[in-house]
Amino acid sequence: MPPLEISPGVFILEVDGQKRLATRSDDSVPVYGERILEGYRLWDPFRSKLAALLLKGRSTRPVLARDARVLYLGAATGTTVSHVSDIVRDGLVYAVEYSPRSMRDLVRLCERRKNIVPILADAARPEEYAFLVEPVDLVYQDVAQRSQAEIASRNCARYLKPGGDLILMLKTRSVDVTASPEAVLRAETKNLQGLDLLQVMDLLPFHQDHFAMQASL
């Protein structure tokens, strides 16, 4: 079966009798130990919440375009960032990460990927990187902080283009470990300011107590 493109730059491959998600890359060096088959990097939905969202296949619109500019909050060491870099090969990814240790690995990735800009900063303080970040088509957030919807709203208000999208990966246990995931989701939905909520998706079975919230400005 030839690769099937399910979203711009995102493919389904049949590998060892199973359907696997992948992105197309010119980089033949694995970023985090992933398999690379004839230029396609396999993308594990158990390791990437964006992969889980795409694999479940209920996005209301194409998530990323080839020339998109993306503000990625919570870049960590670059596992998912690297796949976003594959997809927006003619665009740019502003990758914000708070941990200096994670940033070291991210910088090594950026040495090979010229469309990623590493930014060591706190996503809760979007003014800290105003001198670096231009208006973007997508704000993607995956941070383990309490006020996740508030952080997303503040970054969108400052950087998201009119008509642009937010994808917020809500980690409910990081907001309130004592409340039910559904209660946290309801509360954080109310805290999402200035955006139109398009859909909410439970990321089970790939990620427990996680919801993908997609909204537009």
Wavefront OBJ file of the C-alpha trace (Angstrom):
o trace
v 0.000 0.000 0.000
v 1.520 3.401 -0.990
v 1.678 6.136 1.678
v -1.715 7.787 2.185
v -1.659 11.526 2.942
v -4.341 12.165 5.589
v -3.418 15.803 6.275
v -0.879 18.090 4.582
v 2.508 16.492 5.250
v 1.085 13.661 7.382
v 0.895 10.112 6.067
v -0.355 6.645 6.920
v 2.059 3.808 6.055
v 1.530 0.091 6.296
v 4.445 -1.313 8.287
v 4.625 -4.967 9.303
v 0.915 -5.323 8.639
v -0.024 -2.303 10.776
v -1.051 1.221 9.804
v 1.458 3.730 11.169
v 1.523 7.507 11.182
v 4.536 9.239 9.611
v 5.920 12.510 8.322
v 8.152 12.993 5.303
v 11.663 14.224 6.060
v 14.913 14.961 4.253
v 16.769 14.320 7.518
v 17.948 10.717 7.623
v 19.094 10.936 11.261
v 16.546 9.797 13.897
v 15.643 12.462 16.445
v 14.474 10.201 19.296
v 15.084 6.665 18.046
v 12.156 6.548 15.613
v 12.258 4.315 12.520
v 12.831 5.978 9.160
v 11.584 4.132 6.085
v 12.464 5.550 2.672
v 12.333 9.111 3.957
v 9.230 8.658 6.137
v 9.686 9.097 9.906
v 7.287 6.964 11.931
v 5.343 9.031 14.471
v 4.222 7.278 17.646
v 0.865 8.543 19.028
v 1.809 7.209 22.473
v 4.754 9.604 22.517
v 3.117 12.586 20.831
v -0.286 14.038 21.610
v -0.413 15.767 18.236
v 0.108 12.394 16.568
v -2.752 11.001 18.662
v -5.022 13.864 17.557
v -4.189 13.349 13.892
v -4.498 9.576 14.075
v -7.928 9.779 15.671
v -8.785 11.836 12.610
v -11.432 14.232 13.839
v -9.710 17.559 13.312
v -12.151 20.152 12.009
v -9.675 21.515 9.463
v -6.129 20.824 8.251
v -3.942 21.372 11.291
v -0.820 22.636 9.542
v 0.072 23.985 6.130
v 3.452 23.581 4.447
v 4.278 27.295 4.841
v 2.710 27.811 8.289
v 4.332 29.715 11.127
v 3.849 27.964 14.457
v 4.348 29.053 18.050
v 5.036 25.821 19.929
v 4.747 26.183 23.716
v 6.315 23.379 25.728
v 8.771 22.126 23.134
v 10.688 19.852 25.558
v 13.529 18.035 23.762
v 11.864 18.322 20.352
v 10.120 14.975 19.772
v 6.882 16.432 18.382
v 8.587 19.649 17.283
v 10.671 17.643 14.829
v 7.550 16.264 13.146
v 5.982 19.730 13.007
v 9.224 20.866 11.361
v 8.762 18.136 8.737
v 5.202 19.282 8.003
v 5.897 23.035 7.778
v 9.033 22.601 5.730
v 8.563 26.014 4.067
v 7.388 27.628 7.301
v 8.854 28.247 10.747
v 8.464 26.832 14.261
v 9.099 29.055 17.274
v 9.849 26.439 19.939
v 9.473 27.751 23.510
v 10.839 25.646 26.362
v 11.416 26.550 30.026
v 13.849 23.789 31.047
v 17.539 24.481 30.284
v 18.214 20.741 30.272
v 15.575 20.068 27.618
v 16.735 23.116 25.700
v 20.193 21.585 25.221
v 18.688 18.688 23.257
v 16.372 21.032 21.385
v 19.290 23.223 20.301
v 21.074 20.170 18.901
v 17.976 19.437 16.827
v 17.911 23.035 15.601
v 21.461 22.709 14.328
v 20.061 20.320 11.696
v 16.619 21.891 11.286
v 16.853 25.457 10.038
v 13.105 26.084 10.342
v 13.067 25.793 14.154
v 13.859 28.771 16.403
v 14.642 27.615 19.995
v 13.484 30.012 22.715
v 14.363 29.496 26.384
v 11.458 31.195 28.159
v 8.359 30.719 30.299
v 5.216 30.314 28.177
v 3.255 32.008 30.964
v 5.156 35.215 30.137
v 4.658 35.703 26.388
v 6.117 39.199 26.545
v 9.544 37.634 27.166
v 9.878 36.513 23.539
v 8.073 39.366 21.764
v 11.346 40.481 20.184
v 11.695 37.090 18.441
v 8.215 35.909 17.481
v 6.221 37.224 14.527
v 2.450 36.670 14.059
v 1.732 32.952 13.642
v -0.893 30.744 11.998
v -1.015 28.228 14.853
v -0.353 28.294 18.567
v 0.308 24.758 19.807
v 0.548 24.319 23.555
v 1.659 21.314 25.607
v 2.767 22.607 29.008
v 2.452 21.103 32.486
v 1.324 24.221 34.322
v -1.839 24.998 36.277
v -3.323 27.878 34.260
v -3.119 26.200 30.864
v -6.112 27.910 29.235
v -5.005 31.297 30.527
v -1.490 30.773 29.127
v -2.942 29.780 25.761
v -5.283 32.779 25.686
v -2.499 35.237 26.468
v -0.203 33.846 23.777
v -2.992 33.801 21.199
v -3.950 37.404 21.992
v -0.370 38.505 21.401
v 0.797 36.299 18.527
v -2.037 34.504 16.696
v -3.167 35.914 13.352
v -6.889 36.622 12.861
v -8.461 33.364 11.723
v -5.522 31.387 13.116
v -5.815 28.246 15.215
v -5.000 27.122 18.723
v -4.378 23.509 19.651
v -4.203 23.168 23.418
v -3.207 19.792 24.829
v -4.891 20.000 28.206
v -3.104 18.004 30.919
v -5.869 17.841 33.498
v -3.719 16.387 36.289
v -1.338 19.345 35.996
v -4.251 21.732 36.581
v -5.893 19.939 39.530
v -4.980 16.431 40.611
v -7.970 16.223 42.980
v -10.725 17.085 40.475
v -12.077 14.790 37.785
v -10.634 15.296 34.285
v -14.116 16.289 33.060
v -14.451 18.962 35.760
v -11.039 20.404 34.876
v -11.999 20.430 31.211
v -15.194 22.383 31.933
v -13.325 24.915 34.056
v -10.497 25.402 31.547
v -12.990 25.796 28.693
v -14.453 28.788 30.554
v -10.945 30.200 30.989
v -10.231 30.137 27.250
v -10.745 33.804 26.426
v -11.123 35.511 23.050
v -11.298 32.266 21.055
v -14.043 30.190 19.445
v -13.875 26.585 20.617
v -14.197 24.251 17.629
v -13.832 20.821 19.196
v -12.593 18.865 22.184
v -11.180 15.368 21.825
v -10.320 12.855 24.529
v -6.884 11.433 23.646
v -7.583 7.957 25.001
v -6.304 5.300 24.451
v -3.014 7.050 23.719
v -2.906 9.530 26.632
v -4.889 9.297 29.848
v -6.532 12.405 31.345
v -5.563 14.494 28.325
v -7.858 16.448 26.014
v -7.041 18.168 22.718
v -8.843 21.515 22.533
v -8.974 23.127 19.099
v -10.077 26.765 18.805
v -9.796 29.660 16.387
v -9.327 33.411 16.749
l 1 2 3 4 5 6 7 8 9 10 11 12 13 14 15 16 17 18 19 20 21 22 23 24 25 26 27 28 29 30 31 32 33 34 35 36 37 38 39 40 41 42 43 44 45 46 47 48 49 50 51 52 53 54 55 56 57 58 59 60 61 62 63 64 65 66 67 68 69 70 71 72 73 74 75 76 77 78 79 80 81 82 83 84 85 86 87 88 89 90 91 92 93 94 95 96 97 98 99 100 101 102 103 104 105 106 107 108 109 110 111 112 113 114 115 116 117 118 119 120 121 122 123 124 125 126 127 128 129 130 131 132 133 134 135 136 137 138 139 140 141 142 143 144 145 146 147 148 149 150 151 152 153 154 155 156 157 158 159 160 161 162 163 164 165 166 167 168 169 170 171 172 173 174 175 176 177 178 179 180 181 182 183 184 185 186 187 188 189 190 191 192 193 194 195 196 197 198 199 200 201 202 203 204 205 206 207 208 209 210 211 212 213 214 215 216 217
